[in-house]
């Protein structure tokens, strides 16, 4: 992995870890518990789970108007409830749990007490008031006051249970205390007392609290340190019978129109089921009457489908995992794809949480998803604001030296500019304006600078078009190279194409300059391919991304030889070999350039592969025969053939040079050791 990418990954992971750490602290400090609990409500919005153990008899508005009228609830007609208990018991109800208080004395109390005693299955309600936190936890909540039914009624009932619930701070009832304390007395909840009676247990619980669990009928009920347990809501009761519990109206039961088969072998909870009683509570899936909450609590106890929060370790691991994954996605993907992937992760977490919920484990639905969202938003913002800004600034600088494609690649991986020196086979280009000094003496400074800028801009545009890297300007000279920092297998061909296009572009410029009265300019270009050291070189104060080596020096020497041979583009033998058959060349000479003892073959780059105009092809053919005569030391024959070539093209520089050499050797032959190598004495 490139060092810069490694650094970027570490920064992203570091920021993600910081987000996860902050959220973990907030989770452990139990900040915003309502926010943590509220998202789990969605898991209760499911089709009701039909109960086979519990039914509900509701004191609905119709029953209240027909049977009770304006009497206070504490003075419910005792005979009505006595008949109700008798009818439910006769229909096979195993337990009758009355979510009703009989606090006021009436003449018919004895009738009701007798009914309770004969049935032997009635569980009465009690309501505690003025709660106090226990001095030491775990312990039940302590209440200062307790409202109960009349003592004779309590005495004849099978059991008694409190109806207190403890809504969370958002008002939603998610748990009920299984035990409360009042005056050194522990009282079970109505749901626990009814469930124990349903299972024919002699006591509501089988023993004391152990490891956060209360033993009940062979089950371990998970509770918190206030003895509260979470209700796994099966659903509500509905008048049309489509809810979780069979529902019967009190008036229908008493007048004999209700189908009492729905209460056989069940716990029957009887209680207010109308808005006029103000007994509504907020449940996870919506409004519920108090009797429905007790029915759901008893159903949870009987089914054993307990809900427990995931362990802290699981939640903390989820927070860190869902914070770190966006960092990896942002590191590897574009923001849009990373965002889609994060949405997929969020959906996957919801699916896992839903499946875990069905198995009784409540995954935290606030902090892990929040870790994913905050990490993605924060890291994307960081990338856009800082990394993208830095990349744009770097690209603006690189665009001045590199082709756009190369600049984009280097901007994505700046380590390419920090290699510190690497050996690689590359192609280098040198170009220089011929006679620029003379032209500069004829022009005003401002006009000269304008001309030079126009020329350099055109040449660099051609260079960038073919993927070249601008190494530097040297006055009117240009140095460029290929195959670094990006790998370019066709670097020699790209360089040759650049050289020919530079000549074509110069010809276009010269036509325009001529119309403006600018003296004609020409250039010489040298290309060479070979091993070169490239990298970011210099001092701590200033560096330069450049290439070094003998192959680079030879490229510079080849550019200078254009003056000697009267050519415009000279390439070394290695460049000709690397570029292959993509171009046409003309052999020029074996030259020992200054600073090197070994001769190198040099060629003139002519044009892309293919036939040339007939007069040009004829010139090249005559030139080739003349060169053969020259190598054979047939000086007179060579001079004649080169003269013939010049007749075809008087401007042909190589033919003129060789004719002069042949004539000189004809007058003064070289030594017998002559090997045809020309020794260049200048750069």
C-alpha positions in Angstrom: 0.0 0.0 0.0 1.4 3.5 -0.9 2.5 5.4 2.1 0.1 8.3 1.5 -2.9 5.9 1.2 -1.7 4.2 4.4 -1.6 7.6 6.1 -5.1 8.5 4.8 -6.5 5.2 6.1 -4.9 5.8 9.5 -6.5 9.3 9.6 -9.9 8.0 8.7 -9.7 5.1 11.2 -8.4 7.5 13.9 -11.4 9.8 13.4 -13.8 6.9 13.3 -12.3 5.6 16.5 -12.7 9.0 18.1 -16.4 9.0 17.1 -16.9 5.5 18.5 -15.1 6.4 21.8 -17.3 9.4 22.4 -20.5 7.5 21.7 -19.3 4.6 23.9 -18.8 7.1 26.8 -22.3 8.5 26.2 -23.7 4.9 26.2 -21.9 3.9 29.4 -23.0 7.1 31.1 -26.6 6.2 30.0 -27.1 9.6 28.4 -30.5 10.1 26.8 -32.0 6.7 27.9 -35.3 7.7 26.2 -33.5 8.0 22.9 -32.0 4.6 23.4 -35.4 3.0 24.2 -37.6 4.7 21.6 -36.1 3.0 18.4 -37.0 -0.4 19.8 -40.7 0.5 19.6 -40.6 -0.4 15.9 -40.1 -4.1 16.8 -43.5 -4.2 18.5 -45.3 -2.9 15.5 -46.0 -6.3 14.2 -49.1 -8.5 13.8 -50.5 -9.5 17.2 -49.5 -12.8 18.6 -52.7 -14.6 19.5 -52.8 -15.7 23.1 -54.1 -19.2 24.2 -53.8 -18.4 27.9 -55.4 -15.0 28.5 -58.6 -13.2 27.7 -59.9 -9.7 28.6 -63.3 -8.6 29.9 -63.5 -4.9 29.4 -65.6 -2.4 31.3 -66.2 -0.5 28.1 -68.4 2.6 27.7 -71.4 0.5 26.8 -71.1 -1.6 30.0 -70.5 1.5 32.1 -73.7 3.2 30.9 -75.8 0.1 31.2 -74.6 -1.3 34.5 -72.8 1.3 36.6 -74.1 4.7 35.6 -72.9 7.6 37.8 -71.7 5.6 40.7 -68.0 6.0 41.7 -65.7 3.3 40.6 -64.9 2.3 44.2 -68.5 1.5 44.7 -69.0 -0.7 41.8 -72.2 -2.8 42.1 -71.0 -5.8 44.1 -73.8 -8.1 42.8 -72.7 -7.5 39.2 -69.1 -8.5 39.9 -70.3 -11.5 42.0 -72.3 -12.7 39.0 -69.4 -12.0 36.8 -67.0 -14.2 38.9 -69.6 -16.9 39.0 -70.2 -16.9 35.3 -66.5 -16.8 34.3 -65.7 -19.6 36.8 -68.6 -21.7 35.5 -67.4 -21.2 32.0 -64.0 -22.7 32.9 -61.9 -19.6 33.6 -58.9 -20.7 35.6 -58.0 -17.3 37.1 -60.1 -14.1 37.3 -57.8 -11.1 37.8 -59.8 -8.0 38.7 -58.1 -4.7 37.8 -60.7 -3.0 40.0 -60.6 -1.6 43.6 -63.5 -2.1 45.9 -62.5 0.4 48.6 -66.0 1.7 49.7 -68.3 -0.4 51.8 -71.6 -1.3 50.3 -74.5 -3.5 51.5 -73.6 -6.2 49.0 -69.9 -6.7 50.1 -70.7 -10.0 51.7 -72.2 -11.3 48.5 -69.1 -10.4 46.6 -66.8 -11.9 49.3 -68.9 -15.1 49.2 -68.5 -15.3 45.4 -64.7 -14.8 45.7 -64.5 -17.6 48.3 -66.6 -20.0 46.3 -64.6 -19.4 43.1 -61.2 -19.6 44.8 -59.5 -18.1 41.7 -59.9 -14.4 42.1 -56.8 -12.1 42.2 -57.5 -8.6 43.4 -55.7 -5.5 42.5 -54.0 -3.0 44.8 -52.5 0.4 43.9 -49.4 1.8 45.6 -48.7 5.5 45.8 -45.7 7.8 46.7 -42.8 5.7 45.5 -39.3 5.9 47.0 -36.1 4.6 45.6 -34.6 1.8 47.9 -31.6 2.8 49.9 -29.5 0.0 48.3 -30.0 -1.8 45.1 -31.0 -4.3 43.9 -34.2 -4.0 45.8 -37.9 -3.4 45.0 -39.3 0.1 44.8 -40.7 1.2 48.2 -44.2 2.9 48.3 -45.4 4.9 51.2 -49.1 4.3 50.6 -51.1 1.4 49.3 -54.8 1.5 48.2 -56.5 -1.9 48.6 -60.0 -3.4 48.4 -61.9 -3.9 51.6 -60.2 -6.4 54.0 -63.1 -9.0 53.8 -62.8 -9.1 50.0 -59.0 -9.4 50.2 -59.3 -12.1 52.7 -61.5 -14.2 50.5 -59.6 -13.6 47.3 -57.0 -16.2 46.2 -54.3 -13.6 45.8 -53.6 -9.9 45.6 -51.3 -8.0 43.2 -50.3 -4.4 42.6 -51.2 -2.7 39.3 -48.4 -0.1 39.3 -46.4 0.5 36.2 -43.2 2.5 35.7 -43.3 4.5 32.5 -40.0 5.5 31.0 -39.2 9.2 30.8 -40.8 9.4 27.4 -44.1 8.1 29.0 -43.9 4.6 27.4 -44.5 1.6 29.6 -41.9 -0.9 28.7 -41.5 -2.7 32.1 -43.5 -3.4 35.3 -42.1 -4.1 38.8 -42.7 -7.7 39.6 -42.4 -6.9 43.4 -42.9 -3.7 45.3 -42.5 -3.0 49.1 -44.9 -1.3 51.4 -44.5 -1.3 55.2 -42.1 -4.2 55.2 -44.4 -6.2 53.0 -43.6 -7.4 49.5 -46.4 -7.4 47.0 -46.3 -9.1 43.6 -47.6 -7.5 40.4 -51.1 -8.4 39.3 -49.7 -10.1 36.3 -47.2 -12.2 38.4 -49.9 -13.2 40.9 -52.3 -14.2 38.2 -49.6 -16.2 36.3 -48.5 -18.0 39.5 -52.2 -18.8 40.2 -52.7 -20.0 36.6 -49.7 -22.4 37.0 -51.0 -23.4 40.4 -47.8 -22.2 42.2 -48.1 -21.9 46.0 -46.2 -18.7 46.0 -45.6 -16.1 43.2 -41.9 -16.7 43.2 -39.8 -19.7 43.9 -37.0 -17.9 45.7 -35.0 -14.6 46.0 -33.2 -12.7 43.4 -30.1 -14.4 42.0 -27.7 -12.9 39.4 -30.3 -10.5 38.1 -33.0 -13.1 37.8 -36.1 -14.0 39.8 -37.0 -17.8 39.8 -40.6 -18.4 38.7 -42.2 -21.8 37.9 -38.9 -23.2 36.7 -38.1 -20.1 34.7 -35.6 -17.3 35.4 -37.2 -13.9 34.9 -34.5 -11.3 34.0 -35.1 -8.1 36.0 -33.2 -4.9 36.6 -32.0 -3.6 40.0 -35.5 -2.4 40.9 -37.0 -5.8 40.2 -38.6 -4.6 36.9 -39.0 -6.9 33.9 -39.5 -5.9 30.3 -42.9 -6.7 28.7 -42.7 -8.5 25.4 -45.9 -7.1 24.1 -48.1 -9.6 22.1 -50.5 -6.8 21.1 -53.7 -5.2 22.2 -57.2 -6.4 22.8 -59.8 -5.5 20.2 -63.5 -5.4 20.2 -63.7 -7.4 16.9 -61.5 -10.1 18.3 -58.6 -9.6 15.9 -56.2 -8.5 18.7 -53.8 -10.6 20.8 -56.4 -11.5 23.4 -60.0 -12.5 23.1 -62.2 -9.5 24.2 -65.6 -9.7 25.9 -67.7 -6.7 27.0 -68.8 -6.9 30.6 -72.4 -6.2 29.7 -72.4 -9.0 27.2 -71.0 -11.5 29.7 -73.6 -10.6 32.3 -76.6 -10.6 29.9 -75.5 -14.0 28.5 -74.9 -12.9 24.9 -71.1 -13.3 25.0 -69.4 -16.5 23.8 -67.8 -17.7 27.1 -65.8 -20.5 25.4 -63.2 -17.8 24.9 -62.4 -17.9 28.6 -62.0 -21.6 29.2 -58.6 -22.5 30.8 -57.5 -18.9 30.7 -56.6 -16.0 32.9 -59.4 -13.5 32.5 -58.3 -9.9 33.2 -61.2 -7.7 34.0 -60.7 -3.9 34.0 -61.6 -0.5 32.6 -61.6 -0.4 28.8 -62.8 3.1 28.0 -61.4 6.6 27.8 -63.7 7.8 30.6 -61.7 5.9 33.2 -58.5 7.7 32.3 -56.6 4.4 32.6 -54.8 4.8 29.3 -51.0 4.2 29.1 -48.6 4.7 26.2 -47.2 1.4 25.0 -44.4 0.8 22.4 -46.9 0.4 19.6 -49.5 2.9 20.8 -52.2 3.6 23.4 -53.2 0.7 25.7 -55.5 0.4 28.6 -54.1 -0.7 32.0 -55.8 -4.1 31.8 -54.1 -4.7 28.5 -50.7 -4.0 29.9 -51.3 -6.5 32.7 -52.5 -9.0 30.2 -49.3 -8.6 28.1 -47.1 -8.8 31.2 -48.8 -12.1 32.2 -48.5 -13.4 28.7 -44.8 -12.7 28.7 -44.4 -14.5 32.0 -46.3 -17.6 30.8 -44.6 -17.7 27.4 -41.2 -17.2 28.9 -40.4 -14.9 26.0 -38.3 -12.5 28.1 -36.5 -9.5 26.7 -33.0 -8.6 27.9 -30.7 -5.8 26.6 -27.6 -6.9 24.8 -24.5 -7.1 27.0 -22.4 -3.9 27.2 -19.6 -5.7 25.4 -21.8 -6.5 22.4 -23.0 -2.9 22.2 -19.6 -1.4 22.5 -18.2 -3.8 19.8 -21.2 -2.8 17.6 -20.4 0.9 18.1 -16.8 0.5 17.1 -17.5 -1.8 14.2 -20.2 0.4 12.7 -17.9 3.5 13.1 -14.9 1.8 11.6 -16.6 0.3 8.6 -17.6 3.6 7.0 -13.9 4.6 7.3 -12.9 1.6 5.2 -15.7 2.2 2.7 -14.8 5.9 2.3 -11.2 5.0 1.9 -11.9 2.5 -0.9 -15.1 3.8 -2.6 -16.4 7.1 -4.0 -18.7 9.0 -1.6 -21.9 7.9 -3.4 -21.0 4.2 -3.3 -19.8 4.5 0.2 -23.1 6.1 1.2 -25.1 3.3 -0.5 -22.9 0.7 1.3 -23.5 2.5 4.7 -27.3 2.4 4.0 -26.9 -1.3 3.4 -25.0 -1.7 6.6 -27.7 0.2 8.5 -30.4 -2.0 7.0 -28.4 -5.1 7.8 -28.0 -4.0 11.4 -31.8 -3.5 11.6 -32.4 -7.0 10.3 -30.0 -8.5 12.8 -31.6 -6.4 15.6 -35.0 -7.6 14.5 -33.9 -11.2 14.5 -32.2 -10.8 17.9 -35.4 -9.2 19.2 -37.4 -12.2 18.2 -34.9 -14.3 20.2 -35.2 -12.1 23.3 -32.2 -9.8 22.9 -32.6 -6.1 22.5 -29.7 -4.6 20.5 -29.1 -1.0 21.1 -30.8 0.9 18.3 -29.4 4.3 19.1 -25.6 4.3 19.5 -24.4 1.7 16.9 -26.5 3.2 14.1 -25.6 6.7 15.3 -21.9 5.6 15.2 -22.3 4.6 11.5 -24.2 7.7 10.5 -21.9 10.2 12.4 -18.8 8.4 11.1 -20.0 8.5 7.5 -21.1 12.1 7.6 -18.1 13.2 9.6 -15.5 11.4 7.5 -17.2 12.4 4.2 -17.2 16.0 5.4 -13.6 15.7 6.4 -12.7 14.2 3.0 -14.6 16.8 1.1 -13.4 19.8 3.1 -9.8 18.8 3.8 -8.7 15.9 1.5 -10.5 17.1 -1.6 -9.4 20.7 -1.0 -5.8 19.5 -0.7 -6.2 17.3 -3.7 -7.6 20.1 -5.8 -4.7 22.4 -4.7 -2.2 19.7 -5.6 -3.9 19.0 -8.9 -3.7 22.7 -9.8 0.0 22.6 -9.3 0.5 19.3 -11.0 -1.5 20.5 -14.1 1.3 22.9 -14.7 3.8 20.1 -15.1 1.9 16.9 -15.9 -0.7 15.9 -18.4 -4.3 16.0 -16.9 -4.5 12.2 -16.8 -1.1 11.9 -15.1 -1.9 14.8 -12.7 -5.2 13.1 -11.7 -3.4 9.8 -11.0 -0.7 11.5 -9.0 -3.3 13.6 -7.1 -5.0 10.3 -6.0 -1.6 8.9 -5.0 0.9 11.7 -4.1 3.4 9.0 -3.0 4.3 8.7 -6.7 6.1 12.1 -6.2 8.0 10.9 -3.1 9.8 7.9 -4.4 13.2 9.4 -3.6 14.9 7.8 -6.6 14.0 4.7 -8.6 15.7 3.1 -11.6 13.4 2.6 -14.6 13.6 2.4 -18.4 12.2 5.7 -19.7 12.2 8.0 -22.7 13.4 11.5 -22.4 12.8 14.5 -24.8 14.9 17.6 -25.2 13.9 20.4 -27.6 15.5 23.8 -28.3 14.7 26.7 -30.6 17.3 27.3 -33.3 18.7 30.8 -33.6 16.6 32.1 -30.7 19.4 34.5 -29.6 19.4 36.2 -33.0 15.6 36.5 -33.0 15.7 37.9 -29.4 18.0 40.6 -30.4 15.5 41.8 -33.1 12.4 42.0 -30.9 11.3 44.1 -28.0 11.4 42.3 -24.6 7.7 42.3 -24.1 7.0 41.0 -27.6 9.8 38.4 -27.1 8.2 37.1 -23.9 4.8 37.0 -25.6 6.3 35.0 -28.5 8.1 32.6 -26.2 5.0 32.0 -24.0 2.9 31.3 -27.0 5.5 28.8 -28.3 5.9 27.0 -24.9 2.2 26.8 -24.3 1.6 25.2 -27.7 4.5 22.7 -27.2 3.4 21.8 -23.7 -0.2 21.2 -24.8 1.1 18.7 -27.4 3.3 17.1 -24.7 0.4 16.7 -22.3 -1.8 15.4 -25.0 0.6 12.4 -25.3 0.9 11.8 -21.5 4.3 13.4 -21.2 5.7 14.9 -18.0 7.2 18.4 -18.2 10.5 18.3 -16.3 11.5 21.9 -16.7 12.0 24.9 -19.0 15.5 25.9 -19.7 15.1 29.3 -21.3 13.6 28.4 -24.7 14.4 24.7 -24.2 12.0 22.0 -23.0 12.9 18.8 -21.1 10.2 16.1 -20.7 10.0 12.4 -20.0 7.6 9.4 -20.1 7.0 6.3 -18.0 7.1 8.1 -14.7 5.4 8.6 -12.3 2.9 6.4 -14.1 3.9 3.3 -15.9 3.5 3.8 -19.7 4.6 0.7 -21.6 4.4 2.6 -24.9 6.6 5.5 -23.7 8.9 5.4 -26.7 6.0 5.6 -29.2 4.4 8.4 -27.2 7.6 10.4 -27.3 8.0 9.9 -31.1 4.3 11.0 -31.6 5.0 14.1 -29.4 8.1 15.1 -31.4 6.2 14.9 -34.7 3.2 16.7 -33.4 5.5 19.4 -32.0 6.9 20.0 -35.4 3.4 20.1 -36.9 2.3 22.6 -34.3 5.4 24.7 -34.9 4.6 24.8 -38.6 1.1 26.1 -37.8 2.6 28.7 -35.5 5.2 29.9 -38.1 2.4 30.5 -40.6 0.7 32.8 -38.0 4.0 34.4 -37.0 4.9 35.1 -40.6 1.6 37.1 -41.0 2.6 39.1 -37.9 6.1 39.8 -39.2 7.9 37.5 -36.7 11.1 35.9 -38.1 10.8 32.2 -38.8 11.8 29.9 -35.9 12.7 26.2 -36.0 13.5 23.7 -33.3 15.6 20.6 -32.8 14.4 17.6 -30.8 16.4 14.8 -29.3 14.8 11.5 -28.0 16.5 8.8 -26.1 15.3 5.7 -24.3 17.2 3.9 -21.5 17.6 3.3 -17.8 17.2 6.5 -15.8 16.9 7.4 -12.1 13.7 9.4 -11.4 12.2 10.8 -8.2 11.9 13.8 -6.0 15.4 15.2 -5.7 17.0 18.3 -4.2 17.4 19.8 -0.8 15.0 20.1 2.1 14.2 23.6 1.0 13.5 22.9 -2.6 13.0 19.7 -4.5 12.5 18.8 -8.2 10.8 15.8 -9.7 13.3 14.9 -12.4 15.3 12.2 -14.1 19.1 11.6 -14.1 21.6 9.3 -15.8 23.7 8.7 -18.9 20.6 8.0 -21.0 19.3 11.5 -20.0 22.6 13.1 -21.0 22.6 11.3 -24.3 19.1 12.6 -25.1 20.4 16.1 -24.6 23.4 15.4 -26.9 21.1 14.1 -29.6 19.1 17.3 -29.5 22.3 19.2 -30.1 23.4 17.0 -33.1 20.4 18.3 -35.1 22.6 21.4 -35.8 25.3 19.1 -37.1 23.1 17.0 -39.4 20.6 19.7 -40.4 17.7 17.6 -39.0 14.8 18.4 -36.7 14.4 15.2 -34.7 17.1 12.7 -33.8 16.4 9.5 -31.8 18.8 7.0 -30.3 18.9 3.4 -31.4 17.2 2.4 -28.2 14.2 4.6 -28.9 13.9 3.3 -32.4 14.0 -0.3 -31.1 11.4 0.5 -28.3 9.0 2.3 -30.7 9.2 -0.5 -33.2 7.6 -0.3 -36.6 5.2 2.5 -35.7 7.4 5.1 -37.4 9.8 5.7 -40.4 13.4 6.5 -39.7 16.6 7.4 -41.6 19.9 6.1 -40.3 22.2 9.1 -39.8 25.5 7.9 -38.2 27.5 6.2 -35.6 28.4 8.9 -33.2 30.6 9.1 -30.1 29.1 12.0 -28.3 31.0 14.2 -25.9 31.6 12.4 -22.6 31.1 8.9 -24.0 33.6 6.6 -25.7 31.2 4.0 -27.1 29.5 5.0 -30.4 25.8 5.0 -30.6 23.6 4.7 -33.8 21.4 7.7 -34.3 18.4 8.1 -36.6 16.3 10.8 -38.0 12.6 10.4 -37.1 10.7 11.1 -40.3 7.0 10.2 -40.0 4.5 7.6 -38.8 4.8 4.2 -40.5 3.5 4.2 -44.1 4.5 5.4 -47.6 5.9 8.9 -48.0 5.4 11.2 -51.0 7.2 9.7 -54.1 9.8 12.4 -54.2 10.7 11.8 -50.6 10.9 8.1 -51.1 13.2 8.7 -54.1 15.4 10.9 -51.9 15.7 8.3 -49.2 16.6 5.6 -51.7 19.4 7.7 -53.2 20.6 8.6 -49.7 20.7 4.9 -48.7 22.9 4.0 -51.8 25.1 7.0 -51.1 25.6 6.0 -47.5 26.6 2.5 -48.6 29.2 4.0 -50.9 30.4 6.2 -48.1 30.8 3.3 -45.7 32.7 1.4 -48.4 35.1 4.4 -48.7 34.1 5.0 -52.3 34.4 8.7 -51.7 33.9 9.9 -55.3 30.8 7.7 -55.8 29.4 8.7 -52.4 29.9 12.4 -53.2 28.2 12.0 -56.5 25.2 10.2 -55.0 24.8 12.7 -52.1 25.0 15.5 -54.8 22.1 13.7 -56.6 20.1 13.6 -53.3 20.7 17.3 -52.9 19.4 17.9 -56.4 16.2 16.2 -55.3 16.0 18.3 -52.1 18.6 21.1 -51.7 17.6 21.5 -48.0 18.4 17.9 -47.0 20.9 18.4 -44.2 22.3 14.9 -43.9 23.0 14.7 -47.6 24.9 18.0 -47.5 26.9 17.0 -44.5 27.9 13.6 -46.0 28.8 15.2 -49.4 31.2 17.5 -47.6 32.7 14.6 -45.7 33.1 12.5 -48.8 34.8 15.3 -50.6 37.2 15.9 -47.7 38.0 12.2 -47.5 38.5 12.1 -51.3 41.1 14.9 -50.9 42.7 13.5 -47.7 41.7 9.9 -47.1 41.2 8.8 -43.4 43.6 6.3 -41.8 43.3 2.6 -42.5 41.8 2.1 -39.0 38.8 4.3 -39.9 35.6 2.7 -38.5 33.1 5.2 -39.7 32.4 6.6 -36.2 32.0 10.3 -36.0 33.3 11.9 -32.8 31.2 14.8 -31.7 33.3 17.5 -30.1 30.5 19.7 -28.8 27.3 19.3 -26.9 
